[in-house]
Amino acid sequence: MKKQIKIPEVKVHCGIKYVALFGSADIDRNHPLYQEAFGVARYLAYHDKVVINGGGPGVMAAATEGAESAGGETLAVTFYPVDMPEFEGRYSQNNVDKEIKTANYIERMFGLIDRADAFIIFQGGTGTLSEWATAWLLGHLYYGNHKPIILYGAFWEKVMRVINENFFIGEKERQVYRIARNEEELIVLLNELEAELRDRCHLPTPEQLVAKDADPHTQE
């Protein structure tokens, strides 16, 4: 009997509510990357975003802790391995509000990608690379309804320069991601990306909504 693994389907996204954070599982609380992920997740939670991660240690635990510190909502898509000694699996101290358990690594990755409206990719290992590459590929395949990708950290500039110089990367593939070197640039990018999604769906801006509410001629 063949097992069917469902890939994320194309969806129309008009805003950013659910944000998945991908990054290394092999760092502790004292690592600068942990602190960066914590701060980013805290900012997202302060702005009413649901923070999604894979339920493991490292950046994933930092994402949950950062969001929880701001009273935010957290979600983990997890997989409990039996014969994969190099996979970190579920981390007991990553205490999310809601957990979705999957049957294998691929379903876990697809579940994370499917439930997010946008992705923030931190420094990591091969697992992070697989998540980022899959999200990037789907962004290309679903271009026009693609989910935004933010590559977090100055090192991404060098990484993407090498990739663009040595792989056959098209112009549209370059448009589905942005690079934020720090939290300040991330905040600017999030605002820009949300504006782009509103434009994609022909929605009014927050300023237009405020002006409409203040206009007595629009009141019944």
trRosetta pair geometry for C-beta under 8 A, 3 or more apart (Angstrom, degrees):
i j d omega theta_ij theta_ji phi_ij phi_ji
5 104 7.8 -66 -103 57 130 121
5 106 5.6 11 -169 112 155 125
5 107 5.9 -123 -141 -74 103 84
5 110 6.9 146 166 5 100 157
6 9 7.9 -30 169 -40 104 93
6 110 7.0 159 91 144 59 149
7 110 5.7 -119 -128 -132 48 130
7 138 7.7 -169 169 -99 113 121
8 110 5.8 -168 -34 -167 83 83
8 113 5.0 -111 -30 109 146 103
8 114 3.9 -166 -104 -89 102 80
8 138 6.1 33 67 -146 118 155
9 114 7.6 47 22 -130 64 104
10 142 4.6 174 -110 -127 98 119
10 145 5.2 75 -171 89 100 141
11 145 6.6 174 77 165 33 122
12 145 5.7 -78 -97 -134 51 114
12 201 6.9 109 167 -95 110 107
13 16 7.7 49 169 -77 119 56
13 117 5.3 149 -149 -147 132 92
13 145 6.8 120 13 -172 83 72
13 147 6.1 75 2 -97 163 76
13 197 5.9 -61 120 -143 85 124
13 200 7.9 29 80 86 66 143
14 197 5.5 138 -167 154 28 99
14 198 6.6 69 -178 -99 81 44
14 200 6.9 -151 -112 78 62 97
14 201 3.7 -2 -115 -17 108 162
14 203 5.8 96 -176 -25 120 138
15 117 7.0 -14 103 -177 52 156
15 194 6.0 29 -142 -144 69 91
15 197 5.5 163 -78 111 30 137
15 198 7.0 45 -81 -68 80 77
15 203 8.0 -30 -55 43 99 165
16 19 6.4 42 175 -70 106 98
16 49 6.7 -14 132 -113 91 116
16 117 4.7 175 -130 108 56 127
16 118 4.8 -6 -129 -8 118 129
16 148 7.2 -46 -85 39 125 123
16 190 6.8 -117 69 -159 158 89
16 193 6.6 50 -38 109 139 111
16 194 5.4 -95 14 -89 108 92
16 197 6.8 152 -33 9 81 159
17 48 7.7 -47 -137 128 75 87
17 49 6.3 178 -169 -129 33 64
17 50 6.1 27 148 15 77 98
17 117 5.6 90 39 -4 64 147
18 49 7.1 154 -98 -171 17 80
18 50 4.7 -24 -107 69 70 108
18 52 5.7 41 179 -25 95 125
18 75 7.4 -21 -143 36 111 138
18 115 5.8 -96 150 146 154 76
18 116 5.1 -139 119 -126 99 44
18 117 4.9 117 54 -2 75 91
18 118 7.8 157 89 27 54 67
19 44 5.4 -112 49 -146 145 145
19 49 5.0 14 2 169 117 132
19 50 7.1 156 22 76 67 53
19 51 6.1 -28 71 -111 90 54
19 52 6.6 180 87 22 36 89
19 116 6.2 58 -140 -150 18 102
19 117 6.8 -48 -73 56 56 84
19 118 5.2 -21 -114 71 81 92
19 119 7.3 162 -164 -94 67 23
19 120 6.3 30 172 -7 111 105
20 52 4.2 -44 -95 82 71 111
20 53 6.8 142 -155 -82 68 44
20 112 5.2 106 -137 174 145 94
20 113 7.1 -81 16 -90 167 38
20 115 7.4 109 -64 80 115 84
20 116 3.7 -68 -16 -81 108 148
20 118 7.5 -171 27 92 72 43
20 119 5.1 -22 68 -111 98 75
20 120 7.3 -177 90 28 49 67
21 37 6.2 115 175 -153 141 104
21 40 7.1 137 -109 100 131 124
21 41 6.3 -55 -36 -77 157 102
21 51 6.4 -3 -5 -165 116 95
21 52 7.1 159 13 75 68 56
21 53 5.3 -27 62 -86 90 100
21 59 6.3 -140 141 152 108 105
21 60 7.2 164 93 -104 100 49
21 63 4.1 178 59 -101 144 140
21 119 7.9 155 -88 -160 26 59
21 120 5.2 -17 -109 68 71 102
21 122 6.8 25 -176 -10 90 112
22 53 7.8 166 -81 -130 42 76
22 54 7.7 59 -113 -20 71 114
22 59 7.3 49 149 106 23 141
22 112 7.7 99 -77 150 102 146
22 119 6.5 5 1 -170 112 106
22 120 7.3 175 27 86 69 51
22 121 5.0 -13 66 -117 108 68
22 122 6.6 -171 92 28 53 74
22 124 6.5 -82 145 -9 82 155
22 128 5.2 139 151 -134 103 81
22 131 4.6 -166 -132 102 150 144
22 132 6.3 -168 94 -58 150 81
22 135 8.0 -155 -11 -9 150 144
23 33 6.8 -172 172 167 136 119
23 37 6.0 -135 46 -87 158 137
23 58 6.6 -145 108 134 88 110
23 59 3.0 66 80 -14 115 176
23 60 7.4 -171 59 -41 81 61
23 121 7.1 148 -69 -171 76 44
23 122 3.1 0 -94 66 128 113
23 123 6.2 45 -146 61 98 43
23 124 4.6 -170 -161 -62 40 112
23 128 5.7 37 -119 -106 23 134
24 27 5.2 75 102 -11 121 106
24 33 6.5 39 40 122 120 153
24 58 4.9 -116 113 179 67 144
24 59 5.5 104 53 -16 55 112
24 122 7.0 -92 6 107 76 107
24 123 6.0 -12 -22 108 114 72
24 124 4.0 -172 -59 -118 62 67
24 125 5.9 86 -115 -13 84 84
24 128 6.4 -47 -63 -34 51 138
25 56 4.7 -33 -121 129 122 133
25 57 5.2 85 -170 68 81 77
25 58 4.0 -175 -145 15 25 136
25 59 7.1 -81 -75 27 40 80
25 60 6.4 0 -102 8 82 113
25 88 4.3 -130 155 -18 154 161
25 91 8.0 -172 -154 -51 106 129
25 124 7.6 55 -7 -145 62 106
25 125 7.6 -63 28 23 82 116
25 127 7.0 17 -6 55 114 148
26 57 7.9 75 -77 95 27 111
26 58 5.8 10 12 -83 24 137
26 88 7.8 -148 -63 -73 70 132
26 125 6.7 53 9 -26 124 130
27 31 3.8 -82 -172 40 113 161
27 33 5.3 -63 -156 68 178 115
27 34 5.2 -158 123 -50 117 100
27 58 4.7 89 41 -134 76 91
27 59 6.9 58 43 -42 119 71
28 31 5.7 119 55 -13 55 100
28 34 6.6 -55 108 -45 28 155
28 58 7.8 -56 -65 -98 29 61
29 34 5.4 -153 -131 136 30 156
29 62 7.7 156 -111 -87 63 95
30 34 7.2 58 46 43 21 139
31 34 4.5 98 66 -3 87 104
31 35 7.4 -161 94 -4 50 83
32 35 5.6 -57 -153 38 39 111
32 36 6.3 41 150 -22 70 104
33 36 5.5 -51 -147 34 35 113
33 37 6.4 33 156 -16 67 104
33 59 6.6 -57 143 -81 106 98
33 62 7.9 -167 125 3 68 168
33 122 6.2 121 -167 170 107 128
33 123 5.8 -94 -118 53 139 111
34 37 6.0 -58 -150 38 28 107
34 38 6.2 33 151 -23 63 108
34 58 7.0 -118 -92 -162 93 50
34 59 7.0 -135 -104 -87 56 51
34 61 7.9 -13 -140 79 105 94
34 62 4.6 -169 -160 -80 68 138
35 38 5.5 -51 -146 34 32 117
35 39 6.4 32 156 -18 64 105
35 62 7.5 -104 -56 -145 16 134
36 39 5.9 -58 -151 36 30 109
36 40 6.4 28 154 -17 65 107
36 122 7.1 147 98 -128 118 127
36 152 7.4 159 147 149 126 128
36 153 7.9 70 146 -80 163 93
36 183 7.3 -158 -153 -53 80 101
37 40 5.7 -54 -145 37 32 111
37 41 6.2 30 157 -16 66 108
37 59 4.5 -178 -90 -145 166 79
37 62 3.9 84 91 105 115 131
37 63 5.6 -65 164 -62 108 71
37 66 6.6 -153 127 -16 63 144
37 122 5.7 -38 -80 -63 107 162
38 41 6.0 -61 -150 39 26 108
38 42 6.3 27 153 -21 63 109
38 62 4.4 -91 -59 -172 77 95
38 63 7.6 -124 -90 -71 41 26
38 65 5.9 -33 -122 88 100 103
38 66 3.8 169 -162 -73 50 110
38 69 7.6 43 -176 10 97 142
39 42 5.6 -53 -146 35 31 114
39 43 6.5 33 155 -19 64 103
39 66 6.4 -99 -26 -134 14 134
39 183 5.7 -66 123 -83 122 147
40 43 5.8 -54 -153 34 32 111
40 44 6.5 32 151 -19 65 105
40 63 7.8 -36 82 -111 97 77
40 66 6.8 46 63 139 52 164
40 120 6.4 -167 158 144 145 162
40 152 7.0 -26 -84 -128 159 157
40 183 6.0 -149 -83 -110 77 98
40 186 6.3 -47 -123 130 107 168
41 44 5.5 -51 -148 35 35 114
41 45 6.3 34 155 -19 66 105
41 51 4.9 51 -147 -122 98 154
41 62 6.8 161 6 131 137 71
41 63 4.4 158 -81 -148 142 54
41 64 7.3 -50 178 -16 159 13
41 65 7.5 94 84 68 144 54
41 66 3.1 111 73 84 108 123
41 67 4.5 -79 164 -43 105 79
41 72 7.5 -154 162 58 82 151
42 45 5.8 -55 -148 37 31 110
42 46 6.4 35 153 -22 64 105
42 66 4.1 -100 -39 -179 78 89
42 67 6.7 -145 -83 -75 40 31
42 69 5.4 -31 -107 72 108 113
42 70 4.8 131 -155 -30 70 123
42 72 7.8 -172 -130 -4 37 132
43 46 5.7 -54 -150 33 31 114
43 47 6.6 7 157 1 64 110
43 70 7.9 165 -47 -45 13 163
43 183 6.6 152 -26 -164 154 116
43 186 7.7 112 83 103 154 122
43 187 6.8 -98 177 -86 147 99
44 47 6.1 -76 -154 50 29 96
44 49 3.9 -71 178 64 91 129
44 51 5.6 114 95 -76 135 99
44 66 7.9 69 37 118 97 114
44 67 6.6 -39 78 -98 102 96
44 72 6.9 68 101 -132 79 164
45 48 7.7 56 -173 -67 34 16
45 49 6.5 -90 -75 60 32 75
45 51 6.2 -43 -64 -24 92 119
45 66 7.0 175 0 127 125 74
45 67 4.0 144 -61 -145 130 67
45 68 7.6 -133 -106 -28 166 19
45 69 7.6 134 61 62 152 64
45 70 3.8 140 97 76 120 122
45 71 6.7 153 158 66 120 50
45 72 2.4 -101 -137 -46 112 141
45 73 7.4 163 -128 22 93 49
46 70 4.8 -88 -59 -167 74 145
46 72 7.4 -67 -33 -62 37 115
48 72 7.8 -176 -117 -122 24 94
49 72 7.1 -2 72 -150 59 133
50 72 7.2 170 -113 171 39 100
50 73 4.6 -38 -116 88 86 107
50 74 7.2 168 -169 -93 72 22
50 75 6.0 31 163 -2 114 113
51 63 5.3 -172 166 167 125 98
51 64 6.9 -180 105 -92 125 42
51 66 7.4 159 -113 79 172 94
51 67 3.9 -137 19 -67 142 148
51 72 6.0 66 -2 125 109 135
51 73 7.3 161 23 88 70 53
51 74 5.1 -25 70 -110 93 76
51 75 7.4 170 88 28 46 70
52 63 8.0 -33 80 146 25 142
52 74 7.6 156 -86 -162 33 58
52 75 4.8 -22 -106 73 79 98
52 76 7.4 156 -159 -90 60 31
52 77 6.9 21 -174 -6 106 99
52 112 6.2 154 143 -147 120 77
52 115 5.9 163 -119 100 157 113
52 116 5.4 -133 50 -81 146 96
53 56 7.6 -116 145 34 106 69
53 59 7.4 -163 -138 116 133 78
53 60 4.0 154 160 -142 131 80
53 63 4.4 138 -51 71 140 143
53 64 6.3 -104 36 -45 134 88
53 74 7.6 -23 19 -166 97 102
53 75 7.9 146 24 85 54 55
53 76 5.8 -27 76 -108 69 78
53 94 7.5 -109 91 -170 125 134
53 96 7.7 -163 51 -80 92 133
53 112 7.7 11 -155 -128 19 120
54 60 5.1 -79 52 -109 78 141
54 76 6.5 43 152 -157 12 86
54 77 6.3 -46 -117 70 53 73
54 78 6.6 114 176 -97 59 56
54 79 8.0 -33 -170 15 100 88
54 108 6.4 63 -139 166 101 118
54 112 6.2 -32 -79 -78 82 140
55 60 6.3 -37 38 166 13 138
55 76 3.4 94 -71 -179 93 134
55 77 7.0 -145 -16 64 110 28
55 78 3.8 -25 38 -85 158 106
55 90 5.2 -31 136 -123 118 73
55 91 6.5 174 149 28 61 79
55 94 5.4 151 -163 101 48 139
55 96 6.7 -80 -103 -5 82 133
55 99 6.4 68 -100 -128 135 104
56 60 4.5 86 61 46 70 153
56 61 7.1 -85 111 -36 45 85
56 78 8.0 147 -46 -121 71 90
56 88 4.5 78 -153 101 131 126
56 89 6.7 126 -105 82 99 26
56 90 6.8 -114 -89 -119 60 21
56 91 4.9 95 -162 -19 36 111
56 94 6.5 70 79 -19 8 159
57 60 6.5 73 72 56 11 102
57 61 5.0 -10 -144 -18 44 127
57 88 5.9 -120 27 -180 94 141
57 91 4.2 145 -54 -99 71 148
57 93 7.6 48 -102 57 86 101
57 94 6.8 -138 -82 -45 43 117
58 61 6.2 112 44 21 26 97
58 62 7.0 -51 143 -4 38 104
58 88 7.6 -87 3 -116 115 174
59 62 5.4 -56 -145 40 34 115
59 63 6.3 42 153 -28 66 101
59 122 5.2 -178 -127 61 149 143
59 124 6.8 -75 6 -83 144 109
60 63 5.7 -49 -152 27 30 114
60 64 6.9 25 152 -13 61 102
60 76 7.5 73 -178 -120 115 107
60 91 7.0 142 91 19 120 134
60 94 6.0 -4 124 -122 99 148
61 64 5.8 -54 -152 37 36 109
61 65 6.1 31 154 -15 69 110
61 91 5.8 -72 -69 101 113 153
61 93 6.3 31 -135 98 130 93
61 94 4.6 -109 -100 -89 77 95
62 65 5.8 -57 -141 42 31 108
62 66 5.9 32 160 -21 66 109
63 66 6.0 -56 -144 36 24 110
63 67 6.4 19 159 -13 61 109
63 74 7.5 137 126 -132 86 115
64 67 6.0 -62 -150 40 28 106
64 68 6.0 23 158 -17 66 113
64 74 4.9 76 -129 -155 78 157
64 76 7.3 -11 -79 -62 126 110
64 94 5.2 125 17 -160 156 79
64 95 6.6 149 154 57 139 49
64 96 5.4 -98 -123 -79 126 79
65 68 5.8 -57 -140 41 28 109
65 69 6.3 37 157 -30 63 104
66 69 5.8 -51 -152 25 29 115
66 70 7.3 7 156 -1 59 105
67 70 6.3 -73 -161 44 34 98
67 72 3.8 -91 -176 74 86 125
67 73 7.2 -67 162 62 127 26
67 74 5.0 138 88 -72 141 102
68 71 7.4 43 -169 -79 37 18
68 72 6.6 -96 -69 53 27 76
68 74 6.3 -37 -57 -21 88 134
68 95 7.5 42 -74 83 159 93
73 97 5.5 -61 -156 26 69 156
73 98 8.0 12 179 6 96 106
74 96 4.2 -124 116 -140 109 84
74 97 5.0 132 56 6 71 91
74 98 7.4 177 97 30 56 69
75 96 6.0 112 -117 175 11 135
75 97 6.8 -44 -71 61 56 90
75 98 4.9 -15 -114 70 79 99
75 99 7.6 167 -162 -86 56 31
75 100 7.1 21 -180 -4 100 103
75 115 6.9 -109 116 138 145 147
76 94 6.5 101 -85 132 150 118
76 96 4.3 176 -13 4 104 158
76 98 7.4 -179 28 94 65 52
76 99 4.9 -14 68 -114 99 77
76 100 7.2 -170 96 29 52 67
77 99 7.9 156 -91 -162 24 56
77 100 4.8 -19 -112 69 70 106
77 102 6.3 34 175 -20 90 119
77 108 5.6 150 131 -156 97 67
77 111 4.0 -180 -162 110 144 119
77 112 4.7 -151 51 -66 137 72
77 115 6.7 163 -52 20 132 138
78 89 7.9 54 -170 -175 99 56
78 90 5.1 40 -162 -89 135 100
78 99 5.8 -9 5 -166 124 105
78 100 7.0 154 20 77 73 50
78 101 5.5 -33 73 -107 94 60
78 102 6.8 174 83 19 40 81
78 108 6.5 -34 166 -124 11 116
79 87 7.8 -42 94 154 112 142
79 89 7.1 -105 93 -126 67 63
79 90 7.9 -169 68 -47 34 86
79 101 7.4 124 -92 -162 37 64
79 102 5.1 -42 -82 70 88 93
79 103 7.4 -12 -127 83 97 16
79 104 6.2 27 -143 169 135 11
79 105 5.6 -172 90 -85 170 45
79 107 7.1 130 -88 71 119 90
79 108 4.0 -82 -30 -55 118 136
80 89 6.0 57 -133 -153 47 108
80 90 5.8 -21 -93 -9 81 118
80 101 7.0 -10 -9 -149 103 111
81 84 3.8 -73 -171 42 146 110
81 87 4.8 100 -17 74 159 129
81 89 5.2 -116 24 -84 94 106
81 105 7.5 21 -82 -59 109 95
84 87 4.0 13 128 14 121 119
84 89 7.7 146 80 -60 106 97
84 105 7.4 126 -100 -51 171 124
87 105 6.8 -117 -119 -89 151 122
87 127 7.7 115 -125 -84 81 134
88 91 6.9 -8 150 -59 111 98
90 94 7.5 -136 -172 51 65 117
91 94 4.2 75 78 -5 104 112
96 99 5.8 124 71 -67 118 80
100 111 6.0 -157 107 176 130 140
100 115 7.7 153 21 -46 155 155
102 107 3.8 -173 -180 111 126 110
102 108 4.5 -170 55 -70 140 64
102 111 5.4 -147 -65 -16 137 146
103 107 5.3 56 44 28 78 155
104 107 5.2 93 54 13 71 102
104 108 7.1 -126 102 -8 37 91
105 108 5.5 -55 -152 33 33 116
105 109 6.4 30 155 -17 67 105
106 109 5.8 -54 -149 36 33 109
106 110 6.2 27 155 -12 67 108
107 110 5.8 -55 -141 44 32 108
107 111 5.9 39 155 -26 65 107
108 111 5.7 -57 -149 34 26 114
108 112 6.6 27 154 -19 62 103
109 112 5.8 -53 -152 32 31 111
109 113 6.4 24 153 -13 65 109
109 130 6.7 -66 -119 123 152 108
109 131 5.7 -143 -141 -100 104 80
109 134 6.2 70 155 53 125 163
110 113 5.7 -58 -145 42 34 109
110 114 5.9 36 156 -25 69 110
110 134 7.8 -98 -82 159 63 145
111 114 5.7 -53 -139 35 28 111
111 115 6.3 13 166 -10 63 112
112 115 6.6 -70 -148 40 22 99
112 116 6.4 14 162 -18 61 117
112 131 6.9 -26 88 -139 141 119
113 116 6.3 -66 -146 33 26 107
113 119 7.6 -14 -118 -73 71 129
113 131 7.4 -172 -62 -158 102 80
113 134 6.3 -97 -67 117 153 112
113 135 5.5 -159 -120 -90 113 85
113 138 6.5 105 172 28 138 158
113 147 7.9 169 -171 47 77 151
116 119 5.8 78 129 -71 151 75
116 147 6.6 100 108 179 88 154
117 147 6.0 -168 177 -138 35 110
117 148 8.0 17 138 33 70 88
118 147 5.7 -162 -92 175 43 94
118 148 4.5 -8 -125 67 103 92
118 149 7.3 -173 -166 -79 70 31
118 150 7.0 35 166 -4 110 100
118 190 7.9 128 119 -123 167 83
118 193 6.7 89 -114 135 143 149
119 131 7.9 -175 -155 147 139 102
119 132 7.6 164 141 -113 141 63
119 135 5.1 7 -9 -173 167 161
119 147 6.6 81 -10 124 93 115
119 148 7.4 -166 31 101 67 55
119 149 4.9 -10 65 -118 106 72
119 150 6.9 -173 94 30 56 66
120 150 4.8 -15 -110 71 70 107
120 152 5.4 37 -180 -32 93 126
120 186 7.3 36 -127 -142 127 125
121 124 7.7 -97 -175 10 79 117
121 128 6.7 124 -161 -178 92 102
121 131 7.4 174 -114 100 104 103
121 132 4.7 66 -128 -99 148 114
121 135 7.7 -168 -64 56 122 143
121 149 6.6 13 -10 -174 117 97
121 150 7.0 177 19 88 74 52
121 151 5.2 -26 64 -114 109 59
121 152 6.3 175 74 15 47 83
121 156 7.9 108 91 -96 106 135
122 128 7.2 -88 74 -140 64 143
122 152 5.1 -29 -92 69 63 118
122 153 6.6 92 -147 -26 58 121
123 128 7.5 81 152 114 25 169
123 152 8.0 -99 -21 88 66 84
123 153 5.6 37 -43 -20 97 171
123 155 6.5 49 -89 52 114 142
124 127 6.5 -82 151 72 126 81
124 128 2.6 104 80 -18 137 153
124 129 7.1 -152 89 -28 98 64
125 128 5.9 108 47 17 41 99
125 129 7.1 -75 129 -5 35 99
126 129 5.3 -51 -147 36 37 117
126 130 6.4 39 154 -22 67 100
127 130 5.8 -52 -151 32 31 109
127 131 6.6 27 153 -15 64 106
128 131 5.7 -56 -148 38 34 110
128 132 6.1 31 156 -17 68 109
129 132 5.9 -57 -143 40 28 109
129 133 6.0 24 161 -17 65 111
130 133 6.0 -56 -140 39 26 108
130 134 6.2 24 160 -18 62 110
131 134 6.0 -60 -148 38 26 108
131 135 6.3 23 157 -15 64 110
132 135 5.9 -59 -147 40 29 108
132 136 6.0 29 155 -20 66 110
132 149 7.5 104 -150 -160 78 134
132 151 7.7 63 -144 -102 130 94
133 136 5.6 -55 -145 38 29 114
133 137 6.2 33 155 -22 64 105
134 137 5.7 -50 -145 34 31 112
134 138 6.4 26 157 -13 64 106
135 138 6.0 -57 -147 40 30 107
135 139 6.3 37 151 -24 63 106
135 147 7.2 -76 -166 77 98 114
135 149 5.8 133 128 -95 119 124
136 139 5.5 -52 -150 33 30 116
136 140 6.6 30 151 -18 63 103
136 149 6.2 -16 -86 -32 72 172
136 173 7.2 54 172 -162 98 92
136 176 6.7 139 -145 93 63 125
136 177 6.5 -18 -113 -49 98 128
137 140 5.7 -56 -155 35 33 110
137 141 6.3 27 152 -16 68 107
138 141 5.5 -52 -139 40 36 110
138 142 5.8 6 167 7 71 112
138 146 7.4 148 121 -132 68 87
138 147 7.6 11 106 28 109 103
139 142 6.5 -68 -133 55 21 88
139 143 6.8 59 153 -80 58 68
139 146 3.9 74 -153 -161 69 125
139 147 6.2 -101 -94 52 93 64
139 148 8.0 88 -123 -104 130 16
139 149 6.0 -80 -55 -18 159 119
139 173 7.8 108 97 -134 100 58
139 176 3.6 132 150 172 129 151
139 177 7.2 106 100 -49 166 81
140 143 5.8 -9 -159 -48 32 106
140 146 7.4 57 -41 -102 19 140
140 170 7.5 108 -142 54 121 113
140 172 6.4 111 -136 112 77 101
140 173 4.8 1 -99 -99 120 84
140 176 6.3 -122 -64 0 58 151
142 145 5.0 -74 165 75 100 89
142 146 5.0 142 92 -83 87 67
142 147 7.8 31 84 -5 131 74
143 146 5.2 -5 -107 -33 40 124
143 172 5.0 8 -130 173 159 128
143 175 7.7 72 -141 74 115 113
143 176 6.6 -103 -106 -68 87 120
144 200 7.9 153 -178 -147 55 120
146 176 4.9 -64 137 -126 153 117
148 176 7.2 -163 -122 -176 42 62
148 177 7.7 127 -171 -108 60 39
148 178 7.2 -8 -171 9 104 105
148 193 4.4 30 -96 -154 170 137
148 196 7.7 112 -74 70 127 130
148 197 7.6 -90 -25 -54 119 112
149 176 5.9 47 18 135 108 83
149 177 4.0 -38 82 -105 108 86
149 178 7.4 161 88 23 59 60
150 177 7.2 164 -87 -160 21 73
150 178 5.5 -21 -112 69 70 89
150 179 7.6 133 -165 -111 62 18
150 180 5.3 8 -176 1 112 116
150 186 6.3 88 170 -130 149 86
150 189 5.7 122 -113 119 123 145
150 190 7.6 -31 -58 -68 153 75
150 193 7.7 -96 -59 -36 108 153
151 156 3.9 142 139 -145 125 160
151 159 7.8 -141 -180 68 146 128
151 160 7.2 148 61 -46 170 126
151 177 5.8 44 -21 175 104 120
151 178 7.1 -163 23 93 78 38
151 179 4.8 -31 70 -106 103 70
151 180 7.2 163 76 24 48 67
152 156 7.4 111 58 -22 18 138
152 180 5.4 -18 -111 70 65 98
152 186 6.5 15 -113 -86 102 123
153 156 5.5 114 76 -16 79 97
153 180 7.9 41 -7 86 31 63
153 181 6.7 24 -177 -140 16 46
154 157 6.0 -31 -177 7 59 113
154 181 4.3 39 -74 -136 80 102
154 182 7.9 7 -44 -42 93 78
155 158 5.9 -53 -168 37 53 108
155 159 6.2 53 139 -21 77 108
156 159 5.1 -55 -142 41 41 116
156 160 5.8 33 162 -15 75 107
156 179 4.8 -171 95 -127 125 113
157 160 6.3 -58 -143 41 23 102
157 161 6.3 28 154 -23 60 109
157 179 5.9 112 -70 169 74 167
157 181 7.7 -4 -30 -85 117 102
158 161 5.6 -55 -146 34 30 114
158 162 6.5 29 157 -17 65 104
159 162 6.1 -61 -157 36 28 107
159 163 6.4 22 151 -15 65 109
160 163 5.4 -51 -142 40 38 113
160 164 5.9 36 159 -18 69 107
160 177 7.9 -159 -107 98 140 134
160 179 7.0 -123 6 -63 147 131
161 164 6.0 -56 -143 40 26 107
161 165 6.2 21 157 -16 62 112
162 165 5.9 -63 -146 40 27 109
162 166 6.0 -10 167 9 65 120
163 166 6.5 -81 -139 51 22 89
163 167 5.2 -21 -176 20 69 121
163 169 6.4 70 136 -44 93 143
164 167 7.0 -53 -97 52 18 84
164 169 5.2 -79 -115 47 65 140
164 174 7.3 49 -104 -93 123 116
169 173 5.1 -124 -168 86 81 135
169 174 6.3 92 145 -56 113 90
170 173 4.7 100 59 5 75 105
170 174 7.3 -138 102 -6 44 86
171 174 5.7 -56 -157 32 37 112
171 175 6.7 34 149 -24 66 107
172 175 5.4 -55 -150 30 39 115
172 176 7.1 40 156 -28 67 99
173 176 6.5 -49 -153 19 34 109
174 177 7.4 -83 -164 46 35 87
178 189 5.1 177 108 -144 147 131
178 192 7.9 107 -78 81 170 128
178 193 7.3 -132 8 -65 140 115
180 183 7.8 56 153 -103 124 16
180 185 4.1 172 -150 105 79 102
180 186 3.9 90 170 -74 159 68
180 188 7.9 162 -118 53 108 87
180 189 5.2 -109 -73 4 115 144
181 185 5.3 67 37 22 72 151
182 185 5.5 95 53 15 66 99
182 186 7.0 -116 108 -8 36 95
183 186 5.2 -53 -147 34 37 120
183 187 6.5 42 155 -25 68 98
184 187 6.0 -49 -154 27 31 111
184 188 7.0 28 150 -13 61 104
185 188 5.6 -53 -153 37 39 113
185 189 6.2 38 151 -20 69 107
186 189 5.7 -58 -147 38 31 111
186 190 6.3 34 156 -23 66 104
187 190 5.9 -51 -148 31 29 112
187 191 6.7 27 154 -15 61 105
188 191 6.0 -60 -157 36 31 109
188 192 6.4 28 150 -17 66 109
189 192 5.5 -57 -146 39 34 112
189 193 6.0 32 157 -19 69 108
190 193 5.8 -55 -142 38 28 109
190 194 6.3 28 158 -18 63 106
191 194 6.0 -55 -147 36 28 109
191 195 6.5 30 153 -19 62 106
192 195 5.7 -57 -153 35 31 112
192 196 6.5 33 150 -21 65 105
193 196 5.5 -49 -148 33 36 114
193 197 6.5 35 153 -18 65 102
194 197 5.7 -51 -148 36 35 111
194 198 6.5 39 151 -21 64 102
195 198 5.6 -51 -150 34 34 113
195 199 6.5 34 151 -18 65 104
195 205 7.1 12 -127 -113 90 103
196 199 5.6 -54 -150 37 33 112
196 200 6.3 40 149 -27 65 103
197 200 5.3 -46 -148 29 35 118
197 201 6.6 13 158 0 65 106
198 201 6.2 -71 -151 50 29 95
198 203 4.2 -96 -156 65 81 104
198 204 7.5 -71 -178 76 122 19
198 205 6.5 105 131 -89 157 59
199 202 7.2 30 -168 -79 34 38
199 203 7.8 -85 -52 41 22 72
204 208 3.9 -122 -175 90 108 130
204 209 5.4 133 109 -54 125 80
204 212 7.3 0 175 -16 166 138
205 208 4.7 99 52 5 75 102
205 209 7.2 -137 96 -5 42 86
206 209 5.6 -54 -150 35 35 113
206 210 6.4 36 153 -19 67 103
207 210 5.7 -52 -149 35 32 111
207 211 6.3 31 153 -17 65 107
208 211 5.6 -53 -144 38 32 111
208 212 6.2 36 154 -22 65 105
209 212 5.6 -52 -147 34 30 113
209 213 6.4 29 154 -18 64 105
210 213 5.8 -56 -150 37 31 109
210 214 6.3 22 155 -14 65 111
211 214 5.8 -61 -145 41 31 107
211 215 6.3 36 155 -31 66 106
212 215 5.8 -52 -147 24 30 113
212 218 5.1 -93 -172 112 75 176
213 218 7.5 -86 -87 84 19 131
215 218 4.5 68 86 3 106 108
215 219 7.6 -177 98 -18 60 83
216 219 5.5 -50 -157 21 47 116
